[in-house]
Amino acid sequence: SDCEDRSVLFAYLVGKLLDFDIIMLDFPGHIAVAVNLGEYNTGAVLEYKGKTYSVTDPTYINATAGMVMPQFKNTSPEIIEPEI
């Protein structure tokens, strides 16, 4: 599976099973997810519609919440609101 497949599955599971607010992040040539972890937001975070989200990339192997792939650290992604 590629980044789109993993991100969509991850977003669906986190949104439906854990009931966390999520957004999709569209970097050039790469899709990731950001999750509103409340008081546990850490690392690379972004604000969207008054909420704070931690980047959570299911394709970044061994990364923890809040880590962004090095090639995207200085890139602002387009935000996509999933319809879950």
N, CA, C and O atoms as a DFTB+ gen file, in Angstrom:
336 C
 N C O
     1  1       0.839      -1.186       0.000
     2  2       0.000       0.000       0.000
     3  2       0.886       1.253       0.000
     4  3       2.039       1.218       0.432
     5  1       0.328       2.343      -0.488
     6  2       1.090       3.586      -0.542
     7  2       0.591       4.553       0.537
     8  3      -0.265       4.198       1.348
     9  1       1.125       5.760       0.538
    10  2       0.807       6.715       1.606
    11  2      -0.682       7.070       1.642
    12  3      -1.251       7.251       2.719
    13  1      -1.315       7.168       0.465
    14  2      -2.739       7.496       0.453
    15  2      -3.560       6.398       1.113
    16  3      -4.434       6.673       1.935
    17  1      -3.272       5.153       0.747
    18  2      -4.011       4.020       1.310
    19  2      -3.841       3.936       2.825
    20  3      -4.824       3.802       3.553
    21  1      -2.617       4.013       3.294
    22  2      -2.352       3.910       4.730
    23  2      -2.959       5.083       5.491
    24  3      -3.510       4.905       6.577
    25  1      -2.860       6.269       4.929
    26  2      -3.401       7.449       5.611
    27  2      -4.917       7.403       5.698
    28  3      -5.491       7.744       6.733
    29  1      -5.564       6.989       4.630
    30  2      -7.030       6.899       4.649
    31  2      -7.479       5.847       5.663
    32  3      -8.405       6.093       6.436
    33  1      -6.839       4.686       5.671
    34  2      -7.197       3.649       6.644
    35  2      -6.945       4.131       8.072
    36  3      -7.799       3.965       8.942
    37  1      -5.784       4.722       8.312
    38  2      -5.453       5.229       9.642
    39  2      -6.461       6.291      10.088
    40  3      -6.945       6.251      11.219
    41  1      -6.773       7.231       9.212
    42  2      -7.728       8.293       9.538
    43  2      -9.099       7.711       9.859
    44  3      -9.760       8.150      10.800
    45  1      -9.519       6.736       9.086
    46  2     -10.820       6.104       9.328
    47  2     -10.846       5.421      10.697
    48  3     -11.791       5.601      11.465
    49  1      -9.821       4.650      10.996
    50  2      -9.787       3.931      12.271
    51  2      -9.728       4.883      13.461
    52  3     -10.455       4.701      14.437
    53  1      -8.870       5.892      13.385
    54  2      -8.737       6.846      14.492
    55  2     -10.018       7.657      14.651
    56  3     -10.465       7.903      15.771
    57  1     -10.606       8.070      13.536
    58  2     -11.831       8.862      13.597
    59  2     -13.032       8.070      14.081
    60  3     -13.794       8.548      14.922
    61  1     -13.207       6.866      13.560
    62  2     -14.387       6.053      13.905
    63  2     -14.237       5.317      15.233
    64  3     -15.145       5.353      16.063
    65  1     -13.113       4.656      15.441
    66  2     -12.957       3.822      16.633
    67  2     -12.583       4.615      17.878
    68  3     -13.052       4.310      18.974
    69  1     -11.738       5.636      17.713
    70  2     -11.286       6.408      18.869
    71  2     -12.017       7.739      19.012
    72  3     -11.898       8.412      20.036
    73  1     -12.767       8.112      17.989
    74  2     -13.557       9.344      17.990
    75  2     -12.701      10.601      18.170
    76  3     -13.131      11.559      18.813
    77  1     -11.491      10.599      17.602
    78  2     -10.623      11.775      17.601
    79  2     -10.895      12.592      16.343
    80  3     -11.231      12.040      15.295
    81  1     -10.747      13.914      16.453
    82  2     -10.823      14.774      15.275
    83  2      -9.556      14.585      14.463
    84  3      -8.452      14.599      15.006
    85  1      -9.720      14.407      13.162
    86  2      -8.572      14.223      12.285
    87  2      -8.714      15.111      11.056
    88  3      -9.816      15.500      10.668
    89  1      -7.567      15.422      10.454
    90  2      -7.519      16.077       9.161
    91  2      -6.454      15.380       8.331
    92  3      -5.528      14.774       8.870
    93  1      -6.593      15.470       7.032
    94  2      -5.602      14.903       6.126
    95  2      -4.664      16.023       5.693
    96  3      -5.081      17.170       5.534
    97  1      -3.399      15.679       5.505
    98  2      -2.391      16.642       5.094
    99  2      -1.856      16.250       3.719
   100  3      -1.322      15.156       3.538
   101  1      -2.005      17.147       2.763
   102  2      -1.569      16.900       1.391
   103  2      -0.278      17.662       1.121
   104  3      -0.290      18.840       0.765
   105  1       0.837      16.955       1.302
   106  2       2.147      17.497       0.962
   107  2       2.387      17.211      -0.523
   108  3       1.715      16.342      -1.080
   109  1       3.305      17.898      -1.177
   110  2       3.599      17.586      -2.581
   111  2       4.043      16.126      -2.736
   112  3       5.130      15.754      -2.294
   113  1       3.212      15.318      -3.354
   114  2       3.536      13.916      -3.586
   115  2       3.403      13.008      -2.381
   116  3       3.889      11.878      -2.407
   117  1       2.750      13.478      -1.317
   118  2       2.634      12.667      -0.101
   119  2       1.392      13.069       0.689
   120  3       1.061      14.251       0.783
   121  1       0.711      12.080       1.254
   122  2      -0.461      12.311       2.101
   123  2      -0.149      11.798       3.500
   124  3       0.401      10.708       3.660
   125  1      -0.500      12.587       4.510
   126  2      -0.338      12.188       5.911
   127  2      -1.610      12.577       6.660
   128  3      -2.568      13.064       6.060
   129  1      -1.611      12.364       7.948
   130  2      -2.772      12.636       8.797
   131  2      -2.313      13.497       9.971
   132  3      -1.149      13.449      10.368
   133  1      -3.227      14.274      10.516
   134  2      -2.977      14.986      11.767
   135  2      -4.169      14.717      12.678
   136  3      -5.318      14.721      12.236
   137  1      -3.878      14.485      13.946
   138  2      -4.901      14.105      14.922
   139  2      -4.905      15.113      16.063
   140  3      -3.853      15.525      16.550
   141  1      -6.107      15.503      16.479
   142  2      -6.242      16.365      17.654
   143  2      -6.123      15.460      18.880
   144  3      -7.054      14.731      19.224
   145  1      -4.966      15.520      19.529
   146  2      -4.701      14.689      20.705
   147  2      -4.946      15.437      22.013
   148  3      -4.550      14.980      23.085
   149  1      -5.599      16.581      21.912
   150  2      -5.903      17.360      23.110
   151  2      -4.647      17.792      23.830
   152  3      -3.725      18.329      23.215
   153  1      -4.606      17.562      25.121
   154  2      -3.450      17.981      25.925
   155  2      -2.187      17.196      25.586
   156  3      -1.104      17.542      26.059
   157  1      -2.304      16.150      24.781
   158  2      -1.154      15.327      24.430
   159  2      -0.551      15.688      23.074
   160  3       0.344      14.989      22.598
   161  1      -1.023      16.762      22.444
   162  2      -0.408      17.208      21.197
   163  2       1.064      17.479      21.448
   164  3       1.437      18.060      22.467
   165  1       1.889      17.053      20.513
   166  2       3.330      17.189      20.684
   167  2       4.021      17.344      19.342
   168  3       3.436      17.047      18.301
   169  1       5.253      17.804      19.360
   170  2       6.071      17.876      18.148
   171  2       5.512      18.821      17.108
   172  3       5.126      19.947      17.422
   173  1       5.471      18.362      15.869
   174  2       4.957      19.162      14.759
   175  2       3.437      19.244      14.872
   176  3       2.727      18.269      14.627
   177  1       2.965      20.401      15.239
   178  2       1.525      20.614      15.387
   179  2       1.090      21.728      14.441
   180  3       1.901      22.551      14.015
   181  1      -0.192      21.741      14.122
   182  2      -0.746      22.824      13.333
   183  2      -2.129      23.170      13.843
   184  3      -2.830      22.339      14.419
   185  1      -2.499      24.405      13.620
   186  2      -3.807      24.918      14.033
   187  2      -4.734      24.894      12.835
   188  3      -4.354      25.273      11.727
   189  1      -5.956      24.443      13.074
   190  2      -6.956      24.436      12.014
   191  2      -8.329      24.587      12.646
   192  3      -8.743      23.774      13.472
   193  1      -9.025      25.635      12.245
   194  2     -10.382      25.917      12.744
   195  2     -10.452      25.899      14.267
   196  3     -11.378      25.334      14.850
   197  1      -9.464      26.523      14.900
   198  2      -9.468      26.671      16.346
   199  2      -9.030      25.453      17.132
   200  3      -9.098      25.452      18.362
   201  1      -8.584      24.421      16.446
   202  2      -8.113      23.207      17.114
   203  2      -6.647      22.975      16.766
   204  3      -6.170      23.421      15.723
   205  1      -5.935      22.272      17.648
   206  2      -4.540      21.940      17.424
   207  2      -4.437      20.455      17.082
   208  3      -5.068      19.609      17.716
   209  1      -3.632      20.160      16.071
   210  2      -3.465      18.790      15.589
   211  2      -1.984      18.424      15.559
   212  3      -1.145      19.244      15.187
   213  1      -1.666      17.194      15.951
   214  2      -0.308      16.657      15.832
   215  2      -0.215      15.858      14.540
   216  3      -1.106      15.070      14.221
   217  1       0.862      16.064      13.804
   218  2       1.090      15.268      12.603
   219  2       1.294      13.816      13.025
   220  3       2.084      13.523      13.924
   221  1       0.586      12.929      12.379
   222  2       0.718      11.492      12.643
   223  2       0.749      10.803      11.286
   224  3      -0.291      10.605      10.658
   225  1       1.930      10.443      10.844
   226  2       2.118       9.899       9.503
   227  2       2.271       8.385       9.573
   228  3       3.309       7.896      10.019
   229  1       1.256       7.631       9.141
   230  2       1.331       6.172       9.248
   231  2       2.357       5.525       8.316
   232  3       2.615       4.326       8.423
   233  1       2.942       6.301       7.409
   234  2       3.965       5.731       6.520
   235  2       5.383       6.076       6.957
   236  3       6.349       5.586       6.373
   237  1       5.513       6.912       7.975
   238  2       6.843       7.291       8.479
   239  2       7.229       6.250       9.531
   240  3       6.849       6.360      10.697
   241  1       7.979       5.250       9.106
   242  2       8.312       4.097       9.947
   243  2       9.093       4.536      11.191
   244  3      10.050       5.305      11.103
   245  1       8.664       4.032      12.344
   246  2       9.247       4.288      13.667
   247  2       9.071       5.728      14.155
   248  3       9.703       6.129      15.132
   249  1       8.226       6.502      13.489
   250  2       7.960       7.874      13.935
   251  2       6.894       7.858      15.024
   252  3       6.020       6.991      15.054
   253  1       6.989       8.827      15.905
   254  2       5.956       9.007      16.918
   255  2       5.074      10.177      16.502
   256  3       5.389      10.896      15.554
   257  1       3.972      10.364      17.214
   258  2       3.090      11.492      16.924
   259  2       3.891      12.781      17.026
   260  3       4.662      12.977      17.965
   261  1       3.698      13.652      16.051
   262  2       4.401      14.919      16.046
   263  2       5.653      14.933      15.202
   264  3       6.333      15.956      15.131
   265  1       5.977      13.818      14.556
   266  2       7.164      13.779      13.696
   267  2       6.746      13.909      12.226
   268  3       5.783      13.287      11.777
   269  1       7.496      14.733      11.496
   270  2       7.267      14.944      10.071
   271  2       8.475      14.422       9.315
   272  3       9.611      14.598       9.755
   273  1       8.234      13.783       8.184
   274  2       9.357      13.326       7.366
   275  2      10.265      14.512       7.060
   276  3       9.778      15.604       6.767
   277  1      11.582      14.308       7.126
   278  2      12.527      15.416       6.938
   279  2      12.301      16.236       5.671
   280  3      12.454      17.457       5.698
   281  1      11.945      15.600       4.580
   282  2      11.770      16.331       3.326
   283  2      10.544      17.246       3.322
   284  3      10.389      18.056       2.408
   285  1       9.667      17.131       4.334
   286  2       8.465      17.960       4.398
   287  2       8.461      18.932       5.577
   288  3       7.473      19.635       5.789
   289  1       9.544      18.982       6.343
   290  2       9.585      19.836       7.540
   291  2       9.326      21.306       7.246
   292  3       8.732      21.997       8.073
   293  1       9.750      21.797       6.104
   294  2       9.579      23.214       5.778
   295  2       8.500      23.432       4.730
   296  3       8.503      24.445       4.030
   297  1       7.577      22.481       4.621
   298  2       6.506      22.550       3.637
   299  2       5.167      22.678       4.351
   300  3       4.888      21.943       5.297
   301  1       4.348      23.607       3.897
   302  2       2.990      23.745       4.448
   303  2       2.041      22.908       3.614
   304  3       1.869      23.175       2.425
   305  1       1.420      21.897       4.215
   306  2       0.518      21.042       3.443
   307  2      -0.834      21.691       3.216
   308  3      -1.247      22.578       3.963
   309  1      -1.504      21.245       2.194
   310  2      -2.920      21.605       2.010
   311  2      -3.706      20.724       2.975
   312  3      -3.413      19.537       3.118
   313  1      -4.693      21.302       3.628
   314  2      -5.495      20.549       4.591
   315  2      -6.775      20.068       3.919
   316  3      -7.478      20.824       3.249
   317  1      -7.048      18.791       4.121
   318  2      -8.252      18.171       3.569
   319  2      -9.082      17.651       4.737
   320  3      -8.576      16.915       5.584
   321  1     -10.343      18.028       4.781
   322  2     -11.244      17.517       5.804
   323  2     -11.867      16.227       5.301
   324  3     -12.595      16.240       4.308
   325  1     -11.594      15.117       5.966
   326  2     -12.172      13.851       5.526
   327  2     -13.658      13.779       5.835
   328  3     -14.152      14.414       6.767
   329  1     -14.344      13.006       5.044
   330  2     -15.781      12.788       5.249
   331  2     -15.968      11.423       5.881
   332  3     -16.347      10.460       5.215
   333  1     -15.700      11.353       7.168
   334  2     -15.816      10.073       7.887
   335  2     -17.104      10.055       8.657
   336  3     -17.405       9.071       9.334
